[in-house]
Amino acid sequence: MIRAIRRGDVAEVSRMAEGDSLSLHAVTTTGRSGLVLVSPETIAVIRRVKALRESQNVPVWYSLDTGPSVFLNTRPEHLNAVCDDIQSNTKLQVIKSQVGGSARTIDQHLF
């Protein structure tokens, strides 16, 4: 991962993030509690992302936290096309966001 970051290889960093996301869910699913945190909609989005990337050569990747939400990463020039595709093919709501900027210490807290 460090080498890919240093090279600026977004595709490789993103490929590894996808693998890490799947590994996380494999551990939670096969752990003692047997938590299944993905939904059919999660799988539908993952499949659609793979189809966009493989058949249409769109630079888009997914990542997952511990839950059913899927986060998509793409370049700004592909954002609207990716969002439109996901919404029309899965009927799910897409929320757009962007990179939040550099890390910094703040005194204002949410709670």
Residue frames relative to the residue before (quaternion, step in Angstrom):
aa qw qx qy qz dx dy dz
M 1.0000 0.0000 0.0000 0.0000 0.00 0.00 0.00
I 0.6482 0.5185 -0.3264 0.4522 3.58 0.91 -0.87
R 0.6474 0.5113 -0.3234 0.4636 3.59 0.94 -0.84
A 0.6592 0.5058 -0.3122 0.4607 3.58 0.92 -0.87
I 0.6391 0.5133 -0.3230 0.4730 3.59 0.99 -0.79
R 0.6684 0.5038 -0.3028 0.4557 3.58 0.88 -0.91
R 0.6815 0.4677 -0.2797 0.4885 3.59 1.09 -0.70
G 0.3981 -0.7114 0.4809 0.3227 3.56 1.22 -0.36
D 0.3696 0.7458 -0.4650 0.3017 3.56 1.21 0.58
V 0.2175 -0.8268 0.5101 0.0946 3.54 0.20 1.35
A 0.6421 0.5349 -0.3291 0.4397 3.58 0.94 -0.84
E 0.6874 0.4709 -0.2886 0.4717 3.61 0.90 -0.84
V 0.6170 0.5202 -0.3437 0.4802 3.60 0.99 -0.77
S 0.6884 0.4873 -0.2763 0.4607 3.58 0.88 -0.94
R 0.6160 0.5348 -0.3422 0.4663 3.60 1.03 -0.74
M 0.6697 0.4860 -0.2957 0.4773 3.57 0.96 -0.85
A 0.6239 0.5314 -0.3408 0.4606 3.60 1.04 -0.71
E 0.6212 0.5247 -0.3408 0.4718 3.58 1.03 -0.74
G 0.6632 0.5074 -0.2991 0.4618 3.58 0.90 -0.93
D 0.6467 0.5156 -0.3111 0.4681 3.55 1.00 -0.82
S 0.6304 0.5329 -0.3267 0.4603 3.58 1.01 -0.80
L 0.6750 0.4818 -0.2936 0.4755 3.58 0.92 -0.88
S 0.6288 0.5266 -0.3345 0.4642 3.59 1.04 -0.73
L 0.6156 0.5464 -0.3376 0.4566 3.59 0.99 -0.82
H 0.7140 0.4400 -0.2650 0.4757 3.57 0.82 -0.95
A 0.5845 0.5535 -0.3763 0.4588 3.60 1.11 -0.52
V 0.6606 0.5016 -0.3052 0.4678 3.58 0.97 -0.85
T 0.6843 0.4714 -0.3080 0.4632 3.61 0.84 -0.87
T 0.6674 0.5076 -0.3060 0.4509 3.59 1.00 -0.75
T 0.7636 0.3680 -0.1991 0.4918 3.59 0.95 -0.82
G 0.4727 0.6787 -0.4377 0.3526 3.59 1.27 0.04
R 0.7667 -0.3874 0.2677 0.4364 3.53 -1.35 0.16
S 0.7151 0.4484 -0.2556 0.4714 3.60 0.95 -0.85
G 0.2912 -0.7975 0.4861 0.2073 3.58 1.22 -0.39
L 0.1937 0.8177 -0.5182 0.1590 3.56 1.02 0.80
V 0.1158 -0.7540 0.6441 0.0574 3.56 -0.82 1.03
L 0.0617 -0.8584 0.5081 -0.0346 3.53 -0.21 1.33
V 0.6078 0.4984 -0.3761 0.4907 3.57 1.24 0.13
S 0.2773 -0.7468 0.5851 0.1517 3.52 -1.26 0.50
P 0.6751 -0.4498 0.3558 0.4641 3.59 -1.20 0.08
E 0.6249 0.5369 -0.3373 0.4556 3.59 1.08 -0.66
T 0.5889 0.5606 -0.3588 0.4585 3.59 1.10 -0.70
I 0.6810 0.4870 -0.2787 0.4705 3.55 0.85 -1.00
A 0.6285 0.5423 -0.3358 0.4452 3.60 0.99 -0.79
V 0.6594 0.4923 -0.3083 0.4772 3.60 0.96 -0.84
I 0.6398 0.5212 -0.3298 0.4584 3.60 0.91 -0.87
R 0.6656 0.4969 -0.3057 0.4654 3.59 0.89 -0.88
R 0.6557 0.5072 -0.3171 0.4607 3.59 0.97 -0.80
V 0.6212 0.5311 -0.3380 0.4666 3.60 1.01 -0.78
K 0.6601 0.5010 -0.3096 0.4662 3.58 0.90 -0.90
A 0.6485 0.5148 -0.3200 0.4604 3.59 0.98 -0.80
L 0.6376 0.5207 -0.3298 0.4621 3.59 0.96 -0.82
R 0.6926 0.4847 -0.2726 0.4593 3.54 0.92 -0.93
E 0.7541 0.4276 -0.2217 0.4464 3.56 0.82 -1.00
S 0.7878 0.3337 -0.1930 0.4803 3.60 0.83 -0.84
Q 0.7757 0.3042 -0.1713 0.5257 3.58 1.14 -0.55
N 0.3915 -0.7619 0.4405 0.2687 3.58 1.34 0.06
V 0.3279 0.7273 -0.5228 0.3003 3.59 1.05 0.80
P 0.3653 -0.7360 0.5216 0.2297 3.61 -0.78 0.94
V 0.3279 0.7166 -0.5403 0.2948 3.56 0.04 1.34
W 0.0454 -0.7869 0.6148 -0.0267 3.56 -1.02 0.93
Y 0.3094 -0.7473 0.5578 0.1862 3.55 -1.23 0.42
S 0.0253 -0.7446 0.6621 0.0815 3.51 -1.36 0.25
L 0.2157 -0.7739 0.5884 0.0913 3.54 -1.24 0.58
D 0.2664 -0.6837 0.6454 0.2121 3.54 -1.18 0.64
T 0.6708 -0.4549 0.3465 0.4722 3.60 -1.17 -0.30
G 0.6262 0.4586 -0.3891 0.4962 3.52 0.18 1.34
P 0.6731 -0.5390 0.3325 0.3818 3.56 -1.26 0.02
S 0.5349 0.6526 -0.4064 0.3506 3.61 1.21 -0.29
V 0.2211 -0.7600 0.6015 0.1078 3.53 -1.05 0.88
F 0.1957 -0.7597 0.6115 0.1033 3.55 -0.94 0.94
L 0.1715 -0.7943 0.5775 0.0791 3.57 -0.81 1.00
N 0.1441 -0.7747 0.6134 0.0536 3.50 -1.05 0.86
T 0.1535 0.7650 -0.6088 0.1434 3.53 -0.84 1.06
R 0.5928 -0.5431 0.4431 0.3966 3.54 -1.29 -0.01
P 0.6568 -0.5516 0.3356 0.3895 3.61 -1.07 0.69
E 0.6725 0.5150 -0.3106 0.4314 3.60 0.94 -0.79
H 0.7066 0.4183 -0.2597 0.5082 3.62 1.25 -0.26
L 0.4028 0.7695 -0.4393 0.2296 3.58 1.28 -0.22
N 0.7198 0.4496 -0.2745 0.4521 3.59 0.65 -1.05
A 0.6486 0.5146 -0.3239 0.4579 3.60 0.94 -0.81
V 0.6488 0.5037 -0.3168 0.4743 3.60 0.97 -0.84
C 0.6691 0.4972 -0.3050 0.4606 3.61 0.83 -0.94
D 0.6561 0.5069 -0.3136 0.4629 3.59 0.91 -0.87
D 0.6537 0.5195 -0.3110 0.4540 3.57 0.97 -0.86
I 0.6672 0.4966 -0.3057 0.4634 3.58 0.86 -0.95
Q 0.6753 0.4959 -0.3017 0.4551 3.59 0.85 -0.91
S 0.7178 0.4479 -0.2765 0.4557 3.59 0.83 -0.89
N 0.7309 0.4314 -0.2467 0.4678 3.62 1.05 -0.63
T 0.7695 0.3094 -0.1859 0.5269 3.61 1.17 -0.40
K 0.3294 -0.7633 0.4825 0.2760 3.60 1.26 -0.37
L 0.4814 0.6538 -0.4381 0.3859 3.58 1.21 0.52
Q 0.5153 -0.6133 0.4966 0.3343 3.54 -1.22 0.51
V 0.1740 -0.7652 0.6136 0.0878 3.55 -0.99 0.90
I 0.1572 -0.7653 0.6194 0.0773 3.55 -0.93 0.95
K 0.2671 -0.7803 0.5489 0.1361 3.57 -0.64 1.12
S 0.0637 0.7615 -0.6443 0.0306 3.53 -1.15 0.70
Q 0.2650 -0.7528 0.5759 0.1774 3.54 -1.28 0.00
V 0.7047 -0.4291 0.3344 0.4554 3.53 -1.29 0.17
G 0.4228 -0.7702 0.4372 0.1918 3.53 -0.85 1.02
G 0.6044 -0.5542 0.3803 0.4276 3.60 1.15 -0.11
S 0.6996 -0.4792 0.3285 0.4159 3.54 -1.27 0.00
A 0.5819 -0.5787 0.4458 0.3574 3.55 -1.24 0.50
R 0.0930 0.7823 -0.6107 0.0798 3.56 -1.08 0.75
T 0.4686 -0.6482 0.5221 0.2959 3.55 -1.24 0.47
I 0.0626 -0.7975 0.5998 0.0187 3.55 -0.95 0.90
D 0.4131 -0.7002 0.5283 0.2450 3.56 -1.24 0.48
Q 0.6265 0.5122 -0.3293 0.4864 3.58 1.26 -0.37
H 0.1191 -0.8151 0.5663 0.0269 3.58 -0.74 1.06
L 0.5922 -0.6019 0.4140 0.3400 3.55 -1.22 0.48
F 0.7892 0.2868 -0.1372 0.5254 3.60 1.04 -0.71
